[in-house]
Amino acid sequence: MKKILLACMLISLYLGVNAQSDFIHKNINDEVACRRWVDNKLQSMTLKQKIGQLFIHTVAPYTTQSNKQNISDAVKGYGIGGLLFSSGEIGKQIELTNYAQSMAEIPLLITFDGEWGLAMRLKGTPSFPRNRVLGCIQNDTLLYEYGKEVARQLREIGVHVNFAPVADIDNNPKNPVINTRSFGSDRENVARKVVAYSRGLQDGGVLAVCKHFPGHGDTEVDSHKSLPVLPFTRERLDSIELYPFRKAIEAGVGGMMVGHLNVTSLDNKAASVSHAVVTELLKNELHFSGLVFTDALEMKGISSNPYVSAQALIAGNDMVLAPRNLKRELDGVLKAVKEGKITEDEINEKCRKVLTYKYAFGLDRRPVVAKEGVMARINKSYTNDLMNRIKTSAVTVIKDSDEMLPLDLSLSGTVVLNVSSTLSETYPFYNQINDTYPVTWLHANLDSLQYLKKKITPAQRIIVAVYTSKVDKYKKVLAELAKGKPTILICFNSHKVLQKLDDVVAQSSAVVLAHSDDKPVQKFVAEMLLGNKRVDGRLSVDYNDEYKAGLGVVVDPDKPRRYKPEEFGMDSKGLARIDSIAMYGIENGAYPGCHVLVWKNGYPVYNKCFGTHTYESDRKVKENDLYDLASLTKTTATMLAVMKLYDDGKLNLTDKISNYVPEMKSTNKENITIQELLYHESGLPAYLPFYKKAIDTKSCKGGMYKKYKDANHSVKVANNLYICTNYSFLSEWVSDKETSEYSLKVSDNMYIKPEFKSVILKEIADTPLKGHSYRYSCLNFMLLKEAVENISGMPMDEFLEENFYKPMGLVHTMYNPLKRYSKDEIIPTVKEDFLRKGPVHGYVHDEAAAMLGGVSGNAGLFSTAKEVATIYQMLLDKGVMGDRRYLTRATCELFLTMKSKNSRRGLGFDKPDKEKPENGYCAPETPASVFGHTGFTGTCAWADPDNDLVFVFLCNRIYPNPCDRKNLMKLKIRPAIQQAIYQAIMK
């Protein structure tokens, strides 16, 4: 829509008032043409026709002959200015809109009463939440988007004016008519929401009409049935009721609806027919110059007044809404003109104003609304996405007294107790949480109360999920359960339903008001419990005297709980030195960002993120950002699997690898033992360039490598060495499209056959050995991964997920993280990679692991600092996490204490070099008992049994290119941080 309302100059000229509304300053293309059209229409109209333009007639959207006759009489017989359709079907409303517009001499303003979108009146259309729910949202931009989307939908059905938003403040719980229609009880919050929604509507081309001026919130009478009385002083009105309306006017709202309210401090008449309210207060004092509408004049609060339309126009309203008897009310206005109660000039002024608005809406031409395909045009994917974002943004945590949110996933024995009419309605929440964190699922049934208590008795905690509104019979039982166990109460229903559970709320440790049981909301709440979603909703109205409007607990996975280091024998000031060390690394180009985490006795005493994802990005590193762990995979993945198989008696340290990897039989690798692989004493080389077997070397112009950079060799891989990037892959192995044959994903546009693994194993089998002294080799752990899979009979990533990650609640620890997370949640690794011919982001950097589809024993795992620390804490605790044992104490003690006679290495784990500290990666203060590992991408994790310490450092030091990215080591950032940790231990 190109034209919305007349600019300031035109309004001043036509109406003789100062235009204050932003809405009337926009989108008039031709002021002269507008003036000419309005003047021509006015000159051709009789007084009766001008009065008719001030009337909006309400009709039902029924296509019966009698209803069409009703519309015809109103349009042709009385020359009404607009229509308002009551509830019905969208297709019929469009049909009747076109019918009415086709016979109107001056096109009609089509109005709509859609406080929560089209669904308030039309069946089968998108239904947005009520305003009370929207009032819980903290991001007002969503309200703007909502308003703009509603405007788009309204324009699709030919609507120009929406009688929304409700600007009343819900400060009387006994109000029978406003309550959930209001944005809440706090004037500031209501005003912000009113302004944001109104701007969205008007920027979308639909006039916003704030109602019910001067404020219908604090009444106990429904104006549809009787006239409410507001016995408040003018000072009170200014501070509360009028506040949102004043802010809306200042923001440029274009429409205002006056309610049927007797505000005794302003007048003894109903506001809708009061000159003191409409003209003196609204227009003169508050400087409102937009269109002023009455509330529906057929409402019992005003309908008994004789000639009520004339009274409303005399009071200052521009248009009257839905009088019962059009003929009588039109005649009443004519009579008022003849009696001098309202002048013909005043009628002309109002008509000119209405016509000016009509011109701005493009009604100088006869509109036609397209009926075909309207539901597809209204129900767009964006609409559903917006509704879901709105609903999930309104989720409010009212209480979290014991800091239970998000859940401690190390604890098992969680029961989800559903209070619902059917089981099926509870599936989305249960399935979402149980997929990551196994829970016991129970349905509340009072007939089997003893069974219920029996099942709940051994539980560590209870999640009570309420769906039904019929909760009275469950209140006592739920309160008893909450009193005896740590309980999280989730209300997948309204604020009113939660209020019925006051005793349960009092006994519960945490309370979540979700407002709705929609599938996306249920899934969102489950993800919040799992620590994957942020919740910041706040109550829009009081819950009770304890939980007031504005209250809400923020649950932010990127802002973990903090503990005082002194409580665990560590000095805060000493740990604070880590800040400057981490920042020193960023300032000197060691990495663009990092995450440093220190646990003492299983609690985080230091946990901070620094910097950004990349040097060119402003996206800050956050708590749950995933990093490519590189060789830290060896201890957070492969070692767990090996130790588990050892635990189960399926693998021994003296076993030969060829027993489990048949490709090594009849080779010089046949007698290499598991222990030699773990100690890196197999004699295998550090690395093999397996990727070469997938490259068509003939396509490498100038050879695979060159000592200098040129057009075909643009990526530096070592000092004075550049690799070819302008080459082709062998179609025998690689494709740029995913098929059943090329099923392993290497990058966004690179897929490889699973059979390439046989090429890798043959390369390892054929490679020469070099004694059995210590030589660190990734090949050792690649073979261990093959052994794990052949022994367990399942892929190693699935074995780890089933035996460790899922039961431990490690939702961010996984191979191939793009299967679950977006790239925004994953730290980029490399900007330009010679193998992937582009950035590496969300895929493993290590080329060998990449050619195996991202799952390898040497690399490939992604995780967060917290979850890496969780794995190491489990090892420190001798295989126990929470209330579950994952590895036996004996296995942990063996693998974590054994050390090679030939090097500093332990069984798979790295250790400090106490004889030559400079040769290791640890600080000199580190005890000999420490175990851990580092990773090529800039990661490390170290656990200290002597001091019950875990130190995790994650960064992407090889960004943008691995070559020459050695400042992390040169500056000794990781040992310096570790040194600060030990120096902070209070003696």
N, C-alpha and C positions, 0 to 999 in steps of 0.2 A: 504494500500500500504506500503510494507516494505522498498522500496528503492525510494529515491527521486533524490538526486544529489551526485556527487562524492565528497569525502572528500578533504581537502586542499592538502594533499600530492599527490593525484592522479591528481588533476587539474594542480598543479605545474609541475608534470612530463609530462603530456600530452600536456599542453598548453604553458608551459614556462612563466606563469604569477602568480602573488600572488592572491590567492582566498580570497576575502573579504566578500563574501555573506554567511550569516548564512544558507541559503538554500542549499548551496553546501557542508555543513559540516554534513548533516543529512542523516541517514538511508541507507548508503551503508554497506551491510553486509560483502561482500567479495571483497576486493580491488584487489586481485590477479585474481579472476575470471573476474572482470570487465576489467582489463588490457588485459587479454587473449582474451576475446570476442571482444573488440575493435580492437586489433591488428589483429586478424583473419579476421575480416570484412574488415579492411583497405587493408590487403595484397591481398584479393581476388577481390578487386574493381579496375575498370579502372578509369582513370582521369575523364571521362565523368560521371561515376556513382557517384564519389565523389562530383562532382559539383552538380549533381542532388539532393544529400542529403541536399543541402543548399537552396533549393527552396521549398516554401509553395504555393500550388496551390489552388485557390478558385473555389469552385463549388457550384451550387444550389442543395439542398437536394430533387431532383426529381428522381423518380425511372424509368424514361423513358429509352428506349434503347439507345437513342443518348447521354443522360447524363452518363449512365453507360460506354458507349464507351469512352466518354471524360475522365472519371476517369481511365479507363483501359489504355488508351494511356499515361496519365500522370504518372501512377504508373509503368507500365511495359515498356513503351517506353522510358520514360525519367528518371525513377528511383527517383522521387521526394522524399523529406524528410518528407513532412507533407502536411496536408490538412486543409483548412478553409472552413467551410460551411456557405453559406449566409442564409437568412431567409427562414423558411419552417416549416415542421412538424417533431416532435420528432421521431416518429416511422420510418419515411423515412430516417432521418439522421442516426439512428442506423443501419438500413438495409444497407445503403451505406457505413457506417463506417466498418461494418463487411465484406462487399464486397471488399472494398479497401484493408483492412488488410489481407484478405485471399490470395490476389495475390501479395502482397509486399514481395520482397525478404528480405528486412529489414523492420520491422514494422514501421508504420508511426507515427509521432507526430501529434495528432489531436488537432488543435487549435480552439479557439472560441473567438468571439468578444462580450462579455457579460458584458457591463459596469453596467447594473442594473439587472444582473442575466440572466437566460435562456430566460426570456420573451423578451429580446431585439431582439432575433432572432427566437425563437421557440414559436409557438402558444400554448395556453392552459397551459403554465407553470407559476410558481409563479413570480409575478411582484413586484419587490422592488422599492422604490422611487428613483428618480434621485438624483445625488450627491449633487445638490444645496440644496435639502431638508435634506439630511443626514448631510450636513455641519452645520445645526442648532442644531444638537444633541450634548449635553455636555458630555455624557458618551461614551467615545471612545471604551469601552469594547463591546458595541453593534456593532460597526463597525467590530471588530474582529470576533464576533459571526456571523455576516452577511457574512464576507469573508469565514469563515469556512463552513457555510451552502451552499454557492454558490459552493465551492469546492466539497462538498459532492454530490451535484446535478450533477455537471459536470462529476465527476468520474462515476456516474451511466450511463452516455451516452458515456463513453469512451474518454473523453477529458483530455488532459494533460496540456495545456497552455491556460490561459485566458488573452486576451489583455486588461487588466484592472489592476489597476485603472488609471483614468485620473489624472495626477499630475499637470496639468496646473492651473494657478491662474486666476480666472475670474475677471480681473481688467479693462476690457473694455466692457461697456454695449452694444456697437455696434458690438461685436464679433458675427458673424452669425452662428458659428459652435460649439463653446465650451460652452458658457453660462451655461445652466443647467447641463451639463456633468461634470462641475468642482465642487469641494467641497466648493468653495467660493473665496472671494477676500483677505482674510487674510492669509498670508503665513504660519504663525504658525499653524493655524487651518487646513489648507489644508495639511500641512506636517503630522500633527498628524493623520488625517483621512487616508491619503495614507499609512502610516506605519501600522496603526491598521488593515486596510482592507487587505493589502498585507500579513501581518503575518497570518491572518486568512486563506487566500487562501493557503498559502504555508504550514501551519500546517495541512491543510486539504488535502495536496498531489497534489496541482495544482500550476504550476508556475505562479507567478504574474508578469505582464509586465507593468511597468509604462510608460505612454505616455503623451505628445508628446515632447520628448527631443529636444531641450533645453527649450521649453516652448511656447505654442500656445495660451496663454490667451489674450495677449494684441495685437490683430490684428483685422482688419476689413475686412479681406479677407478669404474666405473659401478655404483651400488648396485642397479640392476636385475639385475646379473649376479653381484656379489660384495659383501662388506661392506668399504667404504672405511675406512681408518684415518687419523685426524687426530692426529698426534703433537705437538700444540702446547701450549704452556704456557697457564695460565689468563690470564696477563697478555696474551698474544698474542690469545687468543679475545676478551677484553674490548675490545681496541683495534681489532680487525678484524672477525672473523666475527659476533660478537654485536651489533655496533653498529647495523646496520639494523633488527634485530629489536627492540632496545631502543627505538629511535626510533619504530617502528611501535606498540609497546605504549603508549608515552607519548602517541601521537597518537590512541589509542583503537581500534586494529584489533580486530576481534571474533573472529578465528579464527587458529589456529596449527597448522601441520602439522609433526610431528617426523619427521626423516629417519632412515634406517637408516645410521647412522654410528657408528663406534667412536672416541669422543673420549677419548683415553687419560688426559688430565689431569682428567677428570670421573668416569669410570667405566670398567670393563673390559667393559661390556656395550654392545650397540647402543643408541644414544640413544633409539630408539623404545620400548625395553623397560626403560629405566633410570629408577629412582625418583630418582636423583641429578640426572638431566637434566630430566625432566618436572616432578617435584614440587618438588624442592629449588631448582633453578635457575630454571626457567621460571615456576612458580607462586609460590613463596615469595620468592625473591630479586628476580625481575623484576616481581613483582606482576601477573602475567597472570591474568585471571579469565574470559576468554572460553572458547569451545569449543576443546578440544585434540583434534586428529585425528592418527592415525598415518598415515604414508605407506602405500601399498598393501602389505599383508602377504603378497601372493603374490610379491613381488620376491625374487630369490634371495639378496639381502643379508640377509634375515631369515627367509625362509619355511621353512628347515630347522629352526628352533626348534620344539620340541614345545609345543603349546597356546600359540601365540604371542599369541593374542588375550587370554588370561587374563593373560599377562605384561605386555602393553601396558596393560591396565586397572589392574593392580596398580601399575604404574609411575606412573599418574596421568592417562593419556589418558582423554578422555571418550567418544570414538567410535573404533571400529576400522574400517579401510577395506579392503574386498575380500579377506577371508580366503578361501583356496581351498575349504575344506570347511566349510560353514556348520554342519552337524550336529556335526562333531567339535569345532569351535571353541566353539560354544555349550555343548556338554557339558563342555568343558574349563573354562569359566568357572564352571558349576554345581559342578564338582568342586573348583575353587579355593575357592568359598564354603564348601562342606562341610568342607574341610580347614583353613579359617580363614586362608587366604592373603589373602583379601579378604573383608570383612564384607558382610552384607546391607545394612547401613546405608550403606556406601560405594556399593553398587549403587543403592540408593534415591536417594542424593544425585546420582549421575550421571544417573539416569533423570529425576529432577525437573528437572535442568538442561536436558536435551534437550527435555523437554516444555515447559519455559518458553520456550525458543527457538522451538519449534513454534507455541506460542500467539502469540508476537510476530510470526511470519510469517503469521498468519491461519489457521493450520492447525487451529484449533478447529472449522473448517467444512471440508467436503470440497471441494477445489478442482477446477475443470474448466478445461482449457486449450482455447481456440478454435483449431482446426486450420485452418479456412478463412481464406484471406487472410493467413496468417502471414508469407509471404515479402514481401508488400507492406508489412506492418507493420514488419518488420525492416529491409528495404532502403529506408530513407527518403533523401530528397535530402540531409538534414542529415548522415546517416551518411557518404555519399560525400565531402561537403565536409570533414567532420572528418578522414577518412582522408587526404585530399589535404593538408590543413594539417599533419597530423602528419608525413607523408612529406617534404614540402618543408621543414619546420622542422628535419628531421634532416640535411639536406644540409650537408656539412662541407668547408671549404677547409682542407686540411692544410698547404698551402705556397703562398706567393706571393712568392718571393724577389726577383723583379724588378718587383714591383708592376704586374703585367699585368692585374689584375682591378680593376674591370671593363675591358673591352677599350677600347683607343684606337680609336674608330671612324673616325678620320681616315686610318688605314692601310688600304690595300686589300691584295690578295694574300694573304688568309687561306685556308688549306686546312683543311677538316674531313675527317679520316681516320677512317673507321668500322672498328672491329674487331668484326665481328658475324657471326652465322650467316646472317642474311638481311638484305636491304636494307630491307624494310618495317618492321622493328623500329626503324630509325634515323630514320624520317620525321619524327616529332614534333619532335625536337631540330633537325634540319636545316631543316625548313620554318619553324619559329618564328624561328630566327636569320636565315635567308636572306630572310625576308619584310621584315626591317628592314635587314639588313646583308649584302649579297651576298658569298657565299663559294664557293669551289670544293669540290665534294663528291667524295670518293674512297672506294672500298671496298678495304680491305686484302686483297690477294690475293698470296700468295707466289709463285704461278706467273707473275706479271707484275711482278716486283720492279723490273726496270729501268725499266719504264713508270712505276711508282709514283715512283721516285726522280726521273725526268725531270720529272714533273708538279709535284713538291714543290720542286725546285731553285730556281725563281724566287720561291717563296712568301716573304712577310715573316715569317709565323709559322704554326705548325701547332696545330690542336686535335685531339687524339687522343681519340676517344670509344669507350670499351671497353664492349661489351655482353655478349659471350660469356664463359663461364668457362674456355674452352679457349684460354688465351693463351700457353702455353709456347712454341709455335712462332713467335710474333710477338715475343718478348722482345728478341732480339738486334737485329732490324730497328728496332723502336721506340726502343730505347736509342740506336742510331746516329743516327736522325732527330732525337731530342731533344737530342743532343749538338751537332748542327750548326745547329739552328734554335731560336729561342724557341718553347717548346712548352708547351701547356696540356693536361694529362692529366686526363680526366674518366672516372671509373669508374661506369658505370651498372649496377653489380653489387655484390657484397658486399665487406666488409672483407677476407675471405679471398682473393678474386680479386685485389684490389689488392696484397696481400702477395706474390703471385706475380710482380709487376712491379717489384720492389725497385730494379733498375738503372734502369728507366725513370723511376721516381719521383725517383731521385737526379739524373738529368740534366734533368728537366723544370723549367721556371721556375715553374709553378703546378700544383697537384694538387687535384682536387675529388673527394671521395667522395660519390656521390649515393645509394648503397645499392640503387637500384632503377631499372629502365628503364620504369616506369609512365609513361604519356603525360603526366600532369600534372607529374611530376618532371622529365621531359625538357624540357618547356616552361618550367618554373621555372628550371632551370639556364641555359637559353638567355637568359631575361630577366635573370638575374643577370649574365651576360657582357655584356649590352647596357646594363647600368647601371640596370635598372628594379626589381630585387628585392634585398632585404637577406638576407644569409646570416650566421648566427652560430653554427652547429653546432660542437660540440667533440667530439673523439674520446672514446668511452666506455671504450675499452681501448687499450693501447699498440699502435702500428703497428709500430714497431721501437725500437731504443735511442735514436734521434734524435727521433722523433715520438711523444710520450708521451700517455697519457690526460689529457684536460683541454685539450689543445692544439687550437686552431682559429683561423683568421684571419677576422676580421670584415670582410665586404665590405658597406659601407653606402653606397648612392648619395646619401644625405643628409649624408654626412660625407666630402667629397672630399679627395684628397691635398693636403697643404700644403707649400709651399716657403718657404725663408727669403728674405725680401725682399732682404737684404744680398747674396745671391748674384747678384742682378740689379740691383745698384746703387741699392737703395731702403732707406730707414730704417724699421725695424719700429715704432719709437716714433712716428715721424711718421704712419705709416699708422694707428696705433692711435687717433689723434684722430678717425678716421671713426666709431668706436664712439659717442662722445659726441654727435656731430652727428646720427647716425641716431636715437639714443635721444631727443635733443632734439625731433626731429620727431614722434615718437610721443607724448611727454609733452605736446606742445602741439597735439595733435589734427590734425597734418598728414596722418597715415595710421595705420592700425592696425598695420601691419607692413611690412617691406621686405626686399629682398635686394640687397646691394651686392657687386659683383665687380670686381676690378682685375686685369688681365693685363699682365705685362711680358715682352716677348720671347716671347710665346705661353704663359707659365706664370702660374698664379694666385698672386699675391703677397698678395692680400687677398680673402677670400671669407667673408662672414658674413650670416646671416639674423637679423632682429630682429622682435620683436613677434608678433602673432597674425593669423589670417585676417581677423577682424573685431573690433570693439571689445567685443562681447558674448561672443566665443568664447575658449576657452582653447587652441584648436588652434594650435600654434606654426608659424610659417613655416619651411618646410624647403627644402633644396637643389633638389629637383625639382618644387616646386610651380609650376604654370603660371599665368601672368598674361595678361590681355588687353592686348596691346601697343598697342592703339589706333593712332595715326598712325606709330608705330615700324614698323608693317606696311609703310609706304611704302618703307623702305630694306632691310628684312629679307625682303621678298617681291617687291613690284612692281619695284623697281629691279634685283633679280637677274634677273628675267625680261626686262626691257627691255635690260639689258646683254648678256644671252645672245643675244637676237635681233639686237642690234647686232653682236655678235661673229660671228654666222652670216651677216651681210650681208642680213638680212631686214628691217632697219629702219634709217633714218638720222635724224639729229637735225633735218635740214631738211625731212623728209617732213611732209606735212600729215596731221593726224589723220583727216580725212575720207576719206583713202585707205584707212584700215583700219576706220573706224567709219562706215558708210554713212549712218547716221541724221543725221550732221552735214553731209552734202552739201546744197547749196542753202539753207544757213542762214548766219548771220553767223559761225558757228564753222568754216566750211569751210576757211579759210586758216590756222587756228591750227596751229603746227608742234609737233612732239614736243619740241623744245628749249624753246619757250615754256611748254608744260605743265610741264616739269621745273623751269624757273626760276620757276614760278608767275607768269608774265607773260602769261597768256592773256586776261585781262579777265573771267574767270568769277567769280561771287560766291563767297564763302567756303563757303557751304553752302545747300542747299535742303531744306525740310521735305517730302520725298517722301511720308512716311507719311500726310500729310493726304489724299492721293488714295485711300487705302484705308479712310478713316474716313467713316462716315455722319454728316456734319456736322449733320444735322437732329436727331440723337440727343443732341447736346451741349447740355444744358440750361444756358442762360445764356451760350452761345457757347463757343468753343474756349479763350479765355483770359479771366482776370479779374485785376484788380489786388489782389484780396484773396482769402483762403482761405475756401471754404465746402464744403458736403457734396459738391458735384459737381466742385470744383476744389481738390484736396487736395495736389497735388504742385507744389512751387515750382520754377520753371525759370529765374528771374531775379529781380532786385530788384523787389519789388512786382508780380510777375507769377506767376500760378498757372495751370496747364493743366488742362483737363477730363480726368477719369479715368472718369467715368460715361458712356461712350459705346459705340456699337456699330460694328463693322467692316462694311464692305460685303461681303456674301456673294459678290459678283462676284469678289473677290480673296482674301478671308481666311476660314479655317474653323478650328474648334477641334479638328478631327479630320484625321488624315493620310489622304489618298487619292491615287490616281494623278494626280488633277487638282491637288490641293493638296499638292505634294510637297516644298516647301522649308520647313524647320523654322525658326521664328523664336524660339520658346520652348517650354516643356514642353507647352503647350496652345494653340499658335498656329502655323498653317501657311498658306503663301501660294503662289499660283500662280507658276511660273517666268516666265510672260508679263508679270508686273508689271515686269520689267526694261524692257520697251518703254515703259511709262509714265514710268519714271525717265529714260530716254534722250530721250524727247520733252520732258520738263520741262527737261532741260539744253539741248536744241536750241532751245527757245522762250525761254529766259531771256535778258534783255538783257546786253550786254557793257559793261564800263566801262574803256575804254582798254586799254593794254598795259603799264602800269606794274606794279610788284610788288604783288600781292595774293594772300596765301596762300589756297589753295582746295583742299578735298578733292575737288572735282569733277574737277580736273585728273587725279588719279590714278585716279578711277573710269573716266575715258575711256581712260587708259593700260591698265587691266586689260582693257577691251573690245578694245583693239588687240592685246594679247598673245594673247587667245583666238582672235581672228579670223585672226591670222597663223599661230599654231602649230596651230590646228585642234583644240585641246583645252582643257578648263577650266584656269584658271590655277593652281588648287591642285594639280591633277594634273601640270601642267607643272613646277611647282616641286618637287614630290615626286620626280618622275622625274629631273630634271636637277641638283637640289641636295640637298634634305633627306635623301632615302634614301641616296644614295652618300656623303654627308657623315656619316651615322650620327646624324642629328638626329631622334630618336624622339619628342621632346616638342614639336617645332615643327610646327604644323598649324592649319588652319582647322577650326572645329567640333570642338573637342577631346573632346566627350562621345562621339564615335564610338569613342574609344580609351581614355579615362580617366574615372574616377568623379569626382563633384563634390568629394569629399574631397581630391582631388589638384589641384583648381583653385581659385584664390583668388576669392572672391565679389567682384563689381564694384559692384553697387548693391542696396540693400535694397528700394527701392520705385521702380519705373520706370513712367512714365505710359503707355508704349506696350505693354509686356508685362503691365501691371497686376499687378505683383508683383516679386519679386527677379530680378536678372539674375546668373546663376551658371552659367558654362560656355557662355554664349552671348555673342556680341559685343555690346558696349554701344552702339556707334555705330548710330543708327537707319537710316541709309542702307545700311550694310553688312548690317544685320539684314534689311531688306526685300529684299535680294538673296540671302537664304538663308545669310548669314554669310560669304560670300566676296566681297571687294571689293578694289579697289586702294588704297583710302585707309585701311582698317581691317579687322579680322577675324582677324588672325593671333594665336595664343597661343603662348607659348614660356617657357623658363626662362632665367635669367641666363646660365648656362653656354653654352646653345646660341645665344643672341643674340651672346655674345662670340665664339663659334666662327665665326659668319658674318662678323663684323667683322674677325676675325683673318685670315680667308681673303682679305678685301678688302685688308687691310694688306699681306698677302704677295703682292699682285698676282695674285690669282686662283688661288693654289695652296693646297691643304690636304692634309697628309700627302704621299702620293706621286702625287696626282692634280691636274691642272689643270682648273679649272671655267670660268675666264674668261681671255682673253689679257691679257698684261701691258699691251699698248697700250690696250685697252679700259678697264682699271682706271685707268691713269694719266690717261686723258682724263676719265672720269666723276668721278674723285676730286679732280682739280685744277682743272677749269674752274669759273669763278665769274662770276656775273652782274655786269654793269656798273652795274645799277640797285639792287642790294641785296646783302646778305651771302650770299645763297643760291648753292649750287652746283647741279650737275645732279642734281636730285632730293634731294640731301643738304643738310642745314643746315650752317652753318659759324659760327665765332665772328665777332662784329662787332668788329674791332680798333679802329675809329674811335670807336664808341660801345658799349663793352662792356655797359653797362646795358641795351641794347636786345636783346641776345642771351641765350642760356641757358648760356653758358660762363663759367668763371672768368677773371679778367683775365690770368692766367699762361698761358692756353691758346694754343699757337702757331696761326698763321693756317692751317697745313696741316691742322688737325683737321677731320674730317667726321663727321657723325652725324645724329641726329634725336631729337625728344622725342615723347611721346604724351599725349593728354588724360587718360588714366587714372592718370598719374603715372610714366610710364616715360621712360627716355632711354638712349642708347648713343652713345659718342663714341670715335673711333679717332684716334690721333696717330702719323702716319708718322715724325715727327722723333725721337720717343722710343720707338717701338714699344710704345705703350700702348693698352689698351682699357679703358674704364670703362663699366660697365653698372649702372643703377639701376632696379629694378622695385618698384612699390608700387601699392596700390589707393586712391589719395588721394580718389577721388570716392565712396567708401563712407562713409556709407550713402546719401547723395544728392548728385548733382553740384553742386547750387547751394550757394554759400557754402563750398565746399570748396577754398579758395584758399591755405591756410596753407603748402602746399608751396612755392608761388611767393613768397609774402610773406616767408617765413623764408629763402628762397634756399638750401634744403637741398642741392639738386643742385650748384649752383656751389660751395657751401662744401665739399662732399666732394671735388669736382674740384680745388679749391684745395689741400686737404690732400694730395691725391695728388701734385701738382706740387711742393709744398714738401717732400715726402718723398724726392724724387729727390736722390741724393747727388752733389754736385758734384765 
